[in-house]
């Protein structure tokens, strides 16, 4: 699973990479995000009924409302930020979003932890000409409107990234899961293909097309060993 990722590309670069018209950009002059954690707000790319891409901030994690066992009153909801590939078509929690609302999650690296006290925090990315080559994680989205946490009313898009089995590079750090990275030539099929066509894309990203940007020990309070550029 993934509980931390980085998106350090600027908005103009995202528009160009994901073919988003300025009129469909809801980010404005958004700052780069060196660290996004569950329940954070970060960009997602989706597609309208007319086939045009949009770029919007999304809450990372599908909102699962919770109530206090003591008082019965709403408390901070749970954010379900990872969608397992083997649950997308079988779980009612994910199925409709996978069939109707798939998205791209812009990123420049993601973090996984190995061990504990202290853990080793490893930042993974993809190969390319740039030091932090941007890429897209496969995601699903849905709208949420309702109480959030202590009673605040929120109206927002929520997203969750799809996870799959790890490749050889990631497996040494996280033996069970890794975020699903999409190749640029597969963006359109993920966004607009049938559920069967989209599901056919789900597989570990090739090991030879990935790199480790940073690996170091740290405590949990170190925020996953976050470096100056994520």
Secondary structure by P-SEA (a helix, b strand, c coil): cccbbbbcccaaaaaaaacccccccccccccccccccccbbbbbbbcccccbbbbbbbccccbbbbbbcccccccbbbbbccccccccccccccccccccbbbbbbbcbbbbbccccbbbbbbbbbbccccbbbbbccbbbbbbbccccccccccbbbbbbbbcccccccccccccccccccccccccccccccaaaaaaaccccccccccccbbbbbcccccccccccc
